[in-house]
Amino acid sequence: MSRIGISVGKKLGNAVKRNRLRRRLRDCIGRALGQTAPGYDLVFVARPELGSRDFPQILAAVTRILQRAKLTGAAPEGSKQ
């Protein structure tokens, strides 16, 4: 199982806006990690421009990040496969 951390700073708005963004990110990460091998520790840091994006754009950004990191379908580091 992968462990996920999400960081949303105070510069992104009040508590309601930060929590909404955190929930959206958590949902997008869960959907994108469906194809990712378990065993990673990931930390996502929300940037200010992410607050103005809608759900499909956030999902596309998370998917693109995981592809750039070559985590989609990869075996976790240290695994004996």
PDB file of N, CA, C and O in Angstrom:
ATOM      1  N   MET A   1       0.842  -1.171   0.000  1.00  0.00           N
ATOM      2  CA  MET A   1       0.000   0.000   0.000  1.00  0.00           C
ATOM      3  C   MET A   1       0.893   1.242   0.000  1.00  0.00           C
ATOM      4  O   MET A   1       1.894   1.295   0.714  1.00  0.00           O
ATOM      5  N   SER A   2       0.533   2.210  -0.784  1.00  0.00           N
ATOM      6  CA  SER A   2       1.264   3.477  -0.835  1.00  0.00           C
ATOM      7  C   SER A   2       0.734   4.411   0.241  1.00  0.00           C
ATOM      8  O   SER A   2      -0.445   4.373   0.592  1.00  0.00           O
ATOM      9  N   ARG A   3       1.621   5.247   0.756  1.00  0.00           N
ATOM     10  CA  ARG A   3       1.197   6.267   1.719  1.00  0.00           C
ATOM     11  C   ARG A   3       1.217   7.612   1.014  1.00  0.00           C
ATOM     12  O   ARG A   3       2.141   7.923   0.263  1.00  0.00           O
ATOM     13  N   ILE A   4       0.175   8.409   1.269  1.00  0.00           N
ATOM     14  CA  ILE A   4      -0.008   9.679   0.575  1.00  0.00           C
ATOM     15  C   ILE A   4      -0.084  10.807   1.588  1.00  0.00           C
ATOM     16  O   ILE A   4      -0.763  10.695   2.609  1.00  0.00           O
ATOM     17  N   GLY A   5       0.623  11.905   1.296  1.00  0.00           N
ATOM     18  CA  GLY A   5       0.522  13.126   2.087  1.00  0.00           C
ATOM     19  C   GLY A   5       0.074  14.262   1.185  1.00  0.00           C
ATOM     20  O   GLY A   5       0.518  14.366   0.041  1.00  0.00           O
ATOM     21  N   ILE A   6      -0.809  15.114   1.699  1.00  0.00           N
ATOM     22  CA  ILE A   6      -1.310  16.249   0.929  1.00  0.00           C
ATOM     23  C   ILE A   6      -1.081  17.504   1.748  1.00  0.00           C
ATOM     24  O   ILE A   6      -1.504  17.580   2.902  1.00  0.00           O
ATOM     25  N   SER A   7      -0.412  18.493   1.160  1.00  0.00           N
ATOM     26  CA  SER A   7      -0.132  19.751   1.835  1.00  0.00           C
ATOM     27  C   SER A   7      -0.818  20.885   1.086  1.00  0.00           C
ATOM     28  O   SER A   7      -0.578  21.100  -0.102  1.00  0.00           O
ATOM     29  N   VAL A   8      -1.684  21.613   1.809  1.00  0.00           N
ATOM     30  CA  VAL A   8      -2.386  22.758   1.230  1.00  0.00           C
ATOM     31  C   VAL A   8      -2.151  23.933   2.177  1.00  0.00           C
ATOM     32  O   VAL A   8      -2.677  23.951   3.290  1.00  0.00           O
ATOM     33  N   GLY A   9      -1.367  24.907   1.740  1.00  0.00           N
ATOM     34  CA  GLY A   9      -0.992  26.031   2.592  1.00  0.00           C
ATOM     35  C   GLY A   9      -2.087  27.071   2.750  1.00  0.00           C
ATOM     36  O   GLY A   9      -3.071  27.079   2.010  1.00  0.00           O
ATOM     37  N   LYS A  10      -1.901  27.948   3.725  1.00  0.00           N
ATOM     38  CA  LYS A  10      -2.883  28.987   4.026  1.00  0.00           C
ATOM     39  C   LYS A  10      -2.999  30.032   2.927  1.00  0.00           C
ATOM     40  O   LYS A  10      -3.996  30.750   2.865  1.00  0.00           O
ATOM     41  N   LYS A  11      -2.008  30.130   2.069  1.00  0.00           N
ATOM     42  CA  LYS A  11      -2.057  31.102   0.979  1.00  0.00           C
ATOM     43  C   LYS A  11      -3.123  30.751  -0.056  1.00  0.00           C
ATOM     44  O   LYS A  11      -3.473  31.583  -0.893  1.00  0.00           O
ATOM     45  N   LEU A  12      -3.639  29.529  -0.004  1.00  0.00           N
ATOM     46  CA  LEU A  12      -4.636  29.092  -0.976  1.00  0.00           C
ATOM     47  C   LEU A  12      -6.058  29.468  -0.582  1.00  0.00           C
ATOM     48  O   LEU A  12      -6.994  29.180  -1.328  1.00  0.00           O
ATOM     49  N   GLY A  13      -6.240  30.096   0.558  1.00  0.00           N
ATOM     50  CA  GLY A  13      -7.584  30.526   0.939  1.00  0.00           C
ATOM     51  C   GLY A  13      -7.920  30.158   2.367  1.00  0.00           C
ATOM     52  O   GLY A  13      -7.071  29.697   3.131  1.00  0.00           O
ATOM     53  N   ASN A  14      -9.183  30.373   2.709  1.00  0.00           N
ATOM     54  CA  ASN A  14      -9.621  30.054   4.067  1.00  0.00           C
ATOM     55  C   ASN A  14      -9.782  28.542   4.221  1.00  0.00           C
ATOM     56  O   ASN A  14      -9.548  27.793   3.273  1.00  0.00           O
ATOM     57  N   ALA A  15     -10.176  28.098   5.402  1.00  0.00           N
ATOM     58  CA  ALA A  15     -10.249  26.669   5.700  1.00  0.00           C
ATOM     59  C   ALA A  15     -11.212  25.930   4.786  1.00  0.00           C
ATOM     60  O   ALA A  15     -10.951  24.789   4.403  1.00  0.00           O
ATOM     61  N   VAL A  16     -12.319  26.564   4.433  1.00  0.00           N
ATOM     62  CA  VAL A  16     -13.297  25.918   3.561  1.00  0.00           C
ATOM     63  C   VAL A  16     -12.689  25.636   2.186  1.00  0.00           C
ATOM     64  O   VAL A  16     -12.849  24.538   1.654  1.00  0.00           O
ATOM     65  N   LYS A  17     -12.001  26.611   1.614  1.00  0.00           N
ATOM     66  CA  LYS A  17     -11.387  26.442   0.297  1.00  0.00           C
ATOM     67  C   LYS A  17     -10.261  25.409   0.341  1.00  0.00           C
ATOM     68  O   LYS A  17     -10.132  24.584  -0.563  1.00  0.00           O
ATOM     69  N   ARG A  18      -9.452  25.459   1.393  1.00  0.00           N
ATOM     70  CA  ARG A  18      -8.349  24.500   1.519  1.00  0.00           C
ATOM     71  C   ARG A  18      -8.874  23.074   1.666  1.00  0.00           C
ATOM     72  O   ARG A  18      -8.340  22.152   1.049  1.00  0.00           O
ATOM     73  N   ASN A  19      -9.909  22.887   2.475  1.00  0.00           N
ATOM     74  CA  ASN A  19     -10.465  21.543   2.659  1.00  0.00           C
ATOM     75  C   ASN A  19     -11.125  21.028   1.392  1.00  0.00           C
ATOM     76  O   ASN A  19     -11.025  19.840   1.084  1.00  0.00           O
ATOM     77  N   ARG A  20     -11.801  21.903   0.649  1.00  0.00           N
ATOM     78  CA  ARG A  20     -12.408  21.496  -0.621  1.00  0.00           C
ATOM     79  C   ARG A  20     -11.325  21.036  -1.591  1.00  0.00           C
ATOM     80  O   ARG A  20     -11.473  20.006  -2.248  1.00  0.00           O
ATOM     81  N   LEU A  21     -10.240  21.798  -1.681  1.00  0.00           N
ATOM     82  CA  LEU A  21      -9.141  21.425  -2.560  1.00  0.00           C
ATOM     83  C   LEU A  21      -8.492  20.117  -2.096  1.00  0.00           C
ATOM     84  O   LEU A  21      -8.137  19.273  -2.918  1.00  0.00           O
ATOM     85  N   ARG A  22      -8.342  19.954  -0.806  1.00  0.00           N
ATOM     86  CA  ARG A  22      -7.766  18.716  -0.260  1.00  0.00           C
ATOM     87  C   ARG A  22      -8.645  17.505  -0.604  1.00  0.00           C
ATOM     88  O   ARG A  22      -8.130  16.447  -0.965  1.00  0.00           O
ATOM     89  N   ARG A  23      -9.965  17.661  -0.492  1.00  0.00           N
ATOM     90  CA  ARG A  23     -10.874  16.564  -0.845  1.00  0.00           C
ATOM     91  C   ARG A  23     -10.788  16.233  -2.332  1.00  0.00           C
ATOM     92  O   ARG A  23     -10.771  15.061  -2.708  1.00  0.00           O
ATOM     93  N   ARG A  24     -10.736  17.256  -3.173  1.00  0.00           N
ATOM     94  CA  ARG A  24     -10.610  17.028  -4.616  1.00  0.00           C
ATOM     95  C   ARG A  24      -9.310  16.307  -4.944  1.00  0.00           C
ATOM     96  O   ARG A  24      -9.299  15.354  -5.722  1.00  0.00           O
ATOM     97  N   LEU A  25      -8.217  16.767  -4.349  1.00  0.00           N
ATOM     98  CA  LEU A  25      -6.918  16.135  -4.578  1.00  0.00           C
ATOM     99  C   LEU A  25      -6.931  14.680  -4.123  1.00  0.00           C
ATOM    100  O   LEU A  25      -6.429  13.806  -4.829  1.00  0.00           O
ATOM    101  N   ARG A  26      -7.496  14.417  -2.955  1.00  0.00           N
ATOM    102  CA  ARG A  26      -7.542  13.057  -2.423  1.00  0.00           C
ATOM    103  C   ARG A  26      -8.317  12.142  -3.370  1.00  0.00           C
ATOM    104  O   ARG A  26      -7.900  11.011  -3.616  1.00  0.00           O
ATOM    105  N   ASP A  27      -9.436  12.622  -3.900  1.00  0.00           N
ATOM    106  CA  ASP A  27     -10.226  11.824  -4.825  1.00  0.00           C
ATOM    107  C   ASP A  27      -9.457  11.578  -6.124  1.00  0.00           C
ATOM    108  O   ASP A  27      -9.437  10.454  -6.626  1.00  0.00           O
ATOM    109  N   CYS A  28      -8.830  12.609  -6.663  1.00  0.00           N
ATOM    110  CA  CYS A  28      -8.053  12.467  -7.903  1.00  0.00           C
ATOM    111  C   CYS A  28      -6.878  11.519  -7.713  1.00  0.00           C
ATOM    112  O   CYS A  28      -6.590  10.700  -8.585  1.00  0.00           O
ATOM    113  N   ILE A  29      -6.214  11.626  -6.597  1.00  0.00           N
ATOM    114  CA  ILE A  29      -5.068  10.752  -6.328  1.00  0.00           C
ATOM    115  C   ILE A  29      -5.534   9.313  -6.217  1.00  0.00           C
ATOM    116  O   ILE A  29      -4.879   8.408  -6.734  1.00  0.00           O
ATOM    117  N   GLY A  30      -6.656   9.088  -5.550  1.00  0.00           N
ATOM    118  CA  GLY A  30      -7.199   7.736  -5.432  1.00  0.00           C
ATOM    119  C   GLY A  30      -7.537   7.136  -6.776  1.00  0.00           C
ATOM    120  O   GLY A  30      -7.280   5.955  -7.013  1.00  0.00           O
ATOM    121  N   ARG A  31      -8.107   7.928  -7.655  1.00  0.00           N
ATOM    122  CA  ARG A  31      -8.442   7.440  -9.000  1.00  0.00           C
ATOM    123  C   ARG A  31      -7.189   7.172  -9.813  1.00  0.00           C
ATOM    124  O   ARG A  31      -7.118   6.166 -10.520  1.00  0.00           O
ATOM    125  N   ALA A  32      -6.202   8.048  -9.727  1.00  0.00           N
ATOM    126  CA  ALA A  32      -4.978   7.897 -10.523  1.00  0.00           C
ATOM    127  C   ALA A  32      -4.094   6.771  -9.992  1.00  0.00           C
ATOM    128  O   ALA A  32      -3.374   6.141 -10.766  1.00  0.00           O
ATOM    129  N   LEU A  33      -4.135   6.510  -8.702  1.00  0.00           N
ATOM    130  CA  LEU A  33      -3.299   5.457  -8.130  1.00  0.00           C
ATOM    131  C   LEU A  33      -3.863   4.067  -8.374  1.00  0.00           C
ATOM    132  O   LEU A  33      -3.244   3.075  -7.988  1.00  0.00           O
ATOM    133  N   GLY A  34      -5.019   3.979  -9.004  1.00  0.00           N
ATOM    134  CA  GLY A  34      -5.589   2.675  -9.312  1.00  0.00           C
ATOM    135  C   GLY A  34      -4.670   1.858 -10.199  1.00  0.00           C
ATOM    136  O   GLY A  34      -4.663   0.630 -10.114  1.00  0.00           O
ATOM    137  N   GLN A  35      -3.885   2.523 -11.058  1.00  0.00           N
ATOM    138  CA  GLN A  35      -2.990   1.817 -11.967  1.00  0.00           C
ATOM    139  C   GLN A  35      -1.544   1.814 -11.467  1.00  0.00           C
ATOM    140  O   GLN A  35      -0.659   1.317 -12.163  1.00  0.00           O
ATOM    141  N   THR A  36      -1.292   2.350 -10.292  1.00  0.00           N
ATOM    142  CA  THR A  36       0.075   2.490  -9.801  1.00  0.00           C
ATOM    143  C   THR A  36       0.423   1.359  -8.843  1.00  0.00           C
ATOM    144  O   THR A  36      -0.404   0.947  -8.030  1.00  0.00           O
ATOM    145  N   ALA A  37       1.626   0.871  -8.941  1.00  0.00           N
ATOM    146  CA  ALA A  37       2.089  -0.191  -8.053  1.00  0.00           C
ATOM    147  C   ALA A  37       2.182   0.312  -6.620  1.00  0.00           C
ATOM    148  O   ALA A  37       2.580   1.456  -6.400  1.00  0.00           O
ATOM    149  N   PRO A  38       1.826  -0.512  -5.642  1.00  0.00           N
ATOM    150  CA  PRO A  38       1.894  -0.085  -4.233  1.00  0.00           C
ATOM    151  C   PRO A  38       3.328  -0.064  -3.720  1.00  0.00           C
ATOM    152  O   PRO A  38       4.228  -0.646  -4.326  1.00  0.00           O
ATOM    153  N   GLY A  39       3.526   0.613  -2.599  1.00  0.00           N
ATOM    154  CA  GLY A  39       4.826   0.602  -1.943  1.00  0.00           C
ATOM    155  C   GLY A  39       5.571   1.918  -1.984  1.00  0.00           C
ATOM    156  O   GLY A  39       6.770   1.950  -1.708  1.00  0.00           O
ATOM    157  N   TYR A  40       4.900   3.000  -2.318  1.00  0.00           N
ATOM    158  CA  TYR A  40       5.546   4.300  -2.410  1.00  0.00           C
ATOM    159  C   TYR A  40       5.023   5.241  -1.336  1.00  0.00           C
ATOM    160  O   TYR A  40       3.883   5.114  -0.888  1.00  0.00           O
ATOM    161  N   ASP A  41       5.852   6.173  -0.931  1.00  0.00           N
ATOM    162  CA  ASP A  41       5.448   7.281  -0.072  1.00  0.00           C
ATOM    163  C   ASP A  41       5.432   8.530  -0.951  1.00  0.00           C
ATOM    164  O   ASP A  41       6.473   8.939  -1.465  1.00  0.00           O
ATOM    165  N   LEU A  42       4.268   9.132  -1.124  1.00  0.00           N
ATOM    166  CA  LEU A  42       4.107  10.280  -2.015  1.00  0.00           C
ATOM    167  C   LEU A  42       3.606  11.481  -1.227  1.00  0.00           C
ATOM    168  O   LEU A  42       2.768  11.346  -0.336  1.00  0.00           O
ATOM    169  N   VAL A  43       4.127  12.658  -1.566  1.00  0.00           N
ATOM    170  CA  VAL A  43       3.666  13.907  -0.954  1.00  0.00           C
ATOM    171  C   VAL A  43       3.266  14.847  -2.086  1.00  0.00           C
ATOM    172  O   VAL A  43       4.062  15.135  -2.981  1.00  0.00           O
ATOM    173  N   PHE A  44       2.030  15.319  -2.036  1.00  0.00           N
ATOM    174  CA  PHE A  44       1.512  16.267  -3.018  1.00  0.00           C
ATOM    175  C   PHE A  44       1.396  17.626  -2.348  1.00  0.00           C
ATOM    176  O   PHE A  44       0.789  17.750  -1.284  1.00  0.00           O
ATOM    177  N   VAL A  45       1.976  18.641  -2.966  1.00  0.00           N
ATOM    178  CA  VAL A  45       1.923  20.007  -2.458  1.00  0.00           C
ATOM    179  C   VAL A  45       1.077  20.826  -3.427  1.00  0.00           C
ATOM    180  O   VAL A  45       1.422  20.965  -4.600  1.00  0.00           O
ATOM    181  N   ALA A  46      -0.030  21.364  -2.929  1.00  0.00           N
ATOM    182  CA  ALA A  46      -0.935  22.140  -3.775  1.00  0.00           C
ATOM    183  C   ALA A  46      -0.346  23.518  -4.031  1.00  0.00           C
ATOM    184  O   ALA A  46       0.093  24.199  -3.104  1.00  0.00           O
ATOM    185  N   ARG A  47      -0.341  23.915  -5.273  1.00  0.00           N
ATOM    186  CA  ARG A  47       0.133  25.240  -5.680  1.00  0.00           C
ATOM    187  C   ARG A  47      -1.064  26.158  -5.878  1.00  0.00           C
ATOM    188  O   ARG A  47      -2.172  25.676  -6.114  1.00  0.00           O
ATOM    189  N   PRO A  48      -0.864  27.480  -5.787  1.00  0.00           N
ATOM    190  CA  PRO A  48      -2.000  28.420  -5.892  1.00  0.00           C
ATOM    191  C   PRO A  48      -2.834  28.276  -7.161  1.00  0.00           C
ATOM    192  O   PRO A  48      -4.054  28.432  -7.106  1.00  0.00           O
ATOM    193  N   GLU A  49      -2.210  27.985  -8.298  1.00  0.00           N
ATOM    194  CA  GLU A  49      -2.985  27.874  -9.539  1.00  0.00           C
ATOM    195  C   GLU A  49      -3.920  26.669  -9.537  1.00  0.00           C
ATOM    196  O   GLU A  49      -4.857  26.620 -10.334  1.00  0.00           O
ATOM    197  N   LEU A  50      -3.687  25.703  -8.663  1.00  0.00           N
ATOM    198  CA  LEU A  50      -4.542  24.528  -8.586  1.00  0.00           C
ATOM    199  C   LEU A  50      -5.911  24.854  -7.994  1.00  0.00           C
ATOM    200  O   LEU A  50      -6.884  24.151  -8.264  1.00  0.00           O
ATOM    201  N   GLY A  51      -5.993  25.902  -7.198  1.00  0.00           N
ATOM    202  CA  GLY A  51      -7.249  26.279  -6.567  1.00  0.00           C
ATOM    203  C   GLY A  51      -8.318  26.734  -7.536  1.00  0.00           C
ATOM    204  O   GLY A  51      -9.506  26.632  -7.232  1.00  0.00           O
ATOM    205  N   SER A  52      -7.922  27.233  -8.699  1.00  0.00           N
ATOM    206  CA  SER A  52      -8.897  27.719  -9.677  1.00  0.00           C
ATOM    207  C   SER A  52      -9.251  26.663 -10.729  1.00  0.00           C
ATOM    208  O   SER A  52     -10.006  26.953 -11.656  1.00  0.00           O
ATOM    209  N   ARG A  53      -8.725  25.460 -10.601  1.00  0.00           N
ATOM    210  CA  ARG A  53      -8.972  24.401 -11.589  1.00  0.00           C
ATOM    211  C   ARG A  53     -10.207  23.588 -11.206  1.00  0.00           C
ATOM    212  O   ARG A  53     -10.565  23.487 -10.033  1.00  0.00           O
ATOM    213  N   ASP A  54     -10.848  23.012 -12.224  1.00  0.00           N
ATOM    214  CA  ASP A  54     -11.975  22.137 -11.940  1.00  0.00           C
ATOM    215  C   ASP A  54     -11.484  20.692 -11.846  1.00  0.00           C
ATOM    216  O   ASP A  54     -10.313  20.406 -12.094  1.00  0.00           O
ATOM    217  N   PHE A  55     -12.392  19.791 -11.484  1.00  0.00           N
ATOM    218  CA  PHE A  55     -12.013  18.411 -11.179  1.00  0.00           C
ATOM    219  C   PHE A  55     -11.273  17.700 -12.316  1.00  0.00           C
ATOM    220  O   PHE A  55     -10.235  17.092 -12.053  1.00  0.00           O
ATOM    221  N   PRO A  56     -11.754  17.744 -13.574  1.00  0.00           N
ATOM    222  CA  PRO A  56     -11.033  17.036 -14.647  1.00  0.00           C
ATOM    223  C   PRO A  56      -9.610  17.565 -14.865  1.00  0.00           C
ATOM    224  O   PRO A  56      -8.712  16.797 -15.214  1.00  0.00           O
ATOM    225  N   GLN A  57      -9.402  18.854 -14.664  1.00  0.00           N
ATOM    226  CA  GLN A  57      -8.061  19.408 -14.825  1.00  0.00           C
ATOM    227  C   GLN A  57      -7.142  18.939 -13.702  1.00  0.00           C
ATOM    228  O   GLN A  57      -5.967  18.660 -13.944  1.00  0.00           O
ATOM    229  N   ILE A  58      -7.657  18.849 -12.483  1.00  0.00           N
ATOM    230  CA  ILE A  58      -6.854  18.350 -11.360  1.00  0.00           C
ATOM    231  C   ILE A  58      -6.506  16.888 -11.584  1.00  0.00           C
ATOM    232  O   ILE A  58      -5.365  16.482 -11.363  1.00  0.00           O
ATOM    233  N   LEU A  59      -7.482  16.088 -12.024  1.00  0.00           N
ATOM    234  CA  LEU A  59      -7.233  14.674 -12.298  1.00  0.00           C
ATOM    235  C   LEU A  59      -6.178  14.508 -13.384  1.00  0.00           C
ATOM    236  O   LEU A  59      -5.301  13.653 -13.268  1.00  0.00           O
ATOM    237  N   ALA A  60      -6.252  15.313 -14.436  1.00  0.00           N
ATOM    238  CA  ALA A  60      -5.253  15.240 -15.506  1.00  0.00           C
ATOM    239  C   ALA A  60      -3.864  15.618 -14.991  1.00  0.00           C
ATOM    240  O   ALA A  60      -2.871  15.000 -15.374  1.00  0.00           O
ATOM    241  N   ALA A  61      -3.794  16.625 -14.128  1.00  0.00           N
ATOM    242  CA  ALA A  61      -2.501  17.044 -13.572  1.00  0.00           C
ATOM    243  C   ALA A  61      -1.895  15.943 -12.699  1.00  0.00           C
ATOM    244  O   ALA A  61      -0.700  15.664 -12.800  1.00  0.00           O
ATOM    245  N   VAL A  62      -2.700  15.320 -11.852  1.00  0.00           N
ATOM    246  CA  VAL A  62      -2.204  14.243 -10.983  1.00  0.00           C
ATOM    247  C   VAL A  62      -1.741  13.058 -11.819  1.00  0.00           C
ATOM    248  O   VAL A  62      -0.690  12.479 -11.545  1.00  0.00           O
ATOM    249  N   THR A  63      -2.514  12.693 -12.831  1.00  0.00           N
ATOM    250  CA  THR A  63      -2.139  11.584 -13.708  1.00  0.00           C
ATOM    251  C   THR A  63      -0.835  11.882 -14.431  1.00  0.00           C
ATOM    252  O   THR A  63       0.031  11.016 -14.545  1.00  0.00           O
ATOM    253  N   ARG A  64      -0.697  13.120 -14.923  1.00  0.00           N
ATOM    254  CA  ARG A  64       0.521  13.520 -15.627  1.00  0.00           C
ATOM    255  C   ARG A  64       1.738  13.469 -14.688  1.00  0.00           C
ATOM    256  O   ARG A  64       2.819  13.042 -15.094  1.00  0.00           O
ATOM    257  N   ILE A  65       1.559  13.899 -13.455  1.00  0.00           N
ATOM    258  CA  ILE A  65       2.659  13.868 -12.484  1.00  0.00           C
ATOM    259  C   ILE A  65       3.108  12.437 -12.225  1.00  0.00           C
ATOM    260  O   ILE A  65       4.307  12.158 -12.188  1.00  0.00           O
ATOM    261  N   LEU A  66       2.152  11.529 -12.046  1.00  0.00           N
ATOM    262  CA  LEU A  66       2.511  10.133 -11.797  1.00  0.00           C
ATOM    263  C   LEU A  66       3.181   9.504 -13.014  1.00  0.00           C
ATOM    264  O   LEU A  66       4.069   8.665 -12.859  1.00  0.00           O
ATOM    265  N   GLN A  67       2.776   9.890 -14.213  1.00  0.00           N
ATOM    266  CA  GLN A  67       3.421   9.375 -15.420  1.00  0.00           C
ATOM    267  C   GLN A  67       4.836   9.918 -15.566  1.00  0.00           C
ATOM    268  O   GLN A  67       5.750   9.188 -15.950  1.00  0.00           O
ATOM    269  N   ARG A  68       5.018  11.210 -15.256  1.00  0.00           N
ATOM    270  CA  ARG A  68       6.355  11.801 -15.332  1.00  0.00           C
ATOM    271  C   ARG A  68       7.303  11.167 -14.332  1.00  0.00           C
ATOM    272  O   ARG A  68       8.497  11.030 -14.600  1.00  0.00           O
ATOM    273  N   ALA A  69       6.770  10.777 -13.172  1.00  0.00           N
ATOM    274  CA  ALA A  69       7.591  10.129 -12.151  1.00  0.00           C
ATOM    275  C   ALA A  69       7.790   8.649 -12.451  1.00  0.00           C
ATOM    276  O   ALA A  69       8.485   7.948 -11.715  1.00  0.00           O
ATOM    277  N   LYS A  70       7.171   8.171 -13.548  1.00  0.00           N
ATOM    278  CA  LYS A  70       7.274   6.771 -13.970  1.00  0.00           C
ATOM    279  C   LYS A  70       6.784   5.816 -12.886  1.00  0.00           C
ATOM    280  O   LYS A  70       7.376   4.762 -12.657  1.00  0.00           O
ATOM    281  N   LEU A  71       5.691   6.201 -12.221  1.00  0.00           N
ATOM    282  CA  LEU A  71       5.111   5.353 -11.192  1.00  0.00           C
ATOM    283  C   LEU A  71       3.935   4.536 -11.696  1.00  0.00           C
ATOM    284  O   LEU A  71       3.523   3.587 -11.030  1.00  0.00           O
ATOM    285  N   THR A  72       3.403   4.865 -12.816  1.00  0.00           N
ATOM    286  CA  THR A  72       2.256   4.146 -13.340  1.00  0.00           C
ATOM    287  C   THR A  72       2.704   2.793 -13.864  1.00  0.00           C
ATOM    288  O   THR A  72       3.446   2.704 -14.842  1.00  0.00           O
ATOM    289  N   GLY A  73       2.246   1.744 -13.201  1.00  0.00           N
ATOM    290  CA  GLY A  73       2.583   0.390 -13.609  1.00  0.00           C
ATOM    291  C   GLY A  73       3.990  -0.044 -13.260  1.00  0.00           C
ATOM    292  O   GLY A  73       4.424  -1.106 -13.708  1.00  0.00           O
ATOM    293  N   ALA A  74       4.724   0.739 -12.474  1.00  0.00           N
ATOM    294  CA  ALA A  74       6.105   0.402 -12.115  1.00  0.00           C
ATOM    295  C   ALA A  74       6.132  -0.420 -10.832  1.00  0.00           C
ATOM    296  O   ALA A  74       5.217  -0.343 -10.013  1.00  0.00           O
ATOM    297  N   ALA A  75       7.187  -1.202 -10.669  1.00  0.00           N
ATOM    298  CA  ALA A  75       7.394  -1.927  -9.420  1.00  0.00           C
ATOM    299  C   ALA A  75       8.041  -0.984  -8.419  1.00  0.00           C
ATOM    300  O   ALA A  75       8.908  -0.199  -8.801  1.00  0.00           O
ATOM    301  N   PRO A  76       7.650  -1.033  -7.151  1.00  0.00           N
ATOM    302  CA  PRO A  76       8.233  -0.129  -6.170  1.00  0.00           C
ATOM    303  C   PRO A  76       9.715  -0.394  -5.959  1.00  0.00           C
ATOM    304  O   PRO A  76      10.189  -1.518  -6.129  1.00  0.00           O
ATOM    305  N   GLU A  77      10.432   0.641  -5.591  1.00  0.00           N
ATOM    306  CA  GLU A  77      11.854   0.508  -5.342  1.00  0.00           C
ATOM    307  C   GLU A  77      12.085  -0.457  -4.195  1.00  0.00           C
ATOM    308  O   GLU A  77      11.344  -0.458  -3.211  1.00  0.00           O
ATOM    309  N   GLY A  78      13.114  -1.276  -4.327  1.00  0.00           N
ATOM    310  CA  GLY A  78      13.452  -2.214  -3.270  1.00  0.00           C
ATOM    311  C   GLY A  78      12.665  -3.503  -3.337  1.00  0.00           C
ATOM    312  O   GLY A  78      12.890  -4.399  -2.523  1.00  0.00           O
ATOM    313  N   SER A  79      11.750  -3.626  -4.281  1.00  0.00           N
ATOM    314  CA  SER A  79      10.979  -4.863  -4.388  1.00  0.00           C
ATOM    315  C   SER A  79      11.826  -5.905  -5.107  1.00  0.00           C
ATOM    316  O   SER A  79      12.675  -5.568  -5.933  1.00  0.00           O
ATOM    317  N   LYS A  80      11.587  -7.166  -4.787  1.00  0.00           N
ATOM    318  CA  LYS A  80      12.364  -8.256  -5.374  1.00  0.00           C
ATOM    319  C   LYS A  80      11.525  -8.948  -6.425  1.00  0.00           C
ATOM    320  O   LYS A  80      11.085 -10.082  -6.236  1.00  0.00           O
ATOM    321  N   GLN A  81      11.304  -8.259  -7.538  1.00  0.00           N
ATOM    322  CA  GLN A  81      10.519  -8.849  -8.623  1.00  0.00           C
ATOM    323  C   GLN A  81      11.338  -8.942  -9.865  1.00  0.00           C
ATOM    324  O   GLN A  81      10.850  -9.413 -10.892  1.00  0.00           O
TER     325      GLN A  81
END
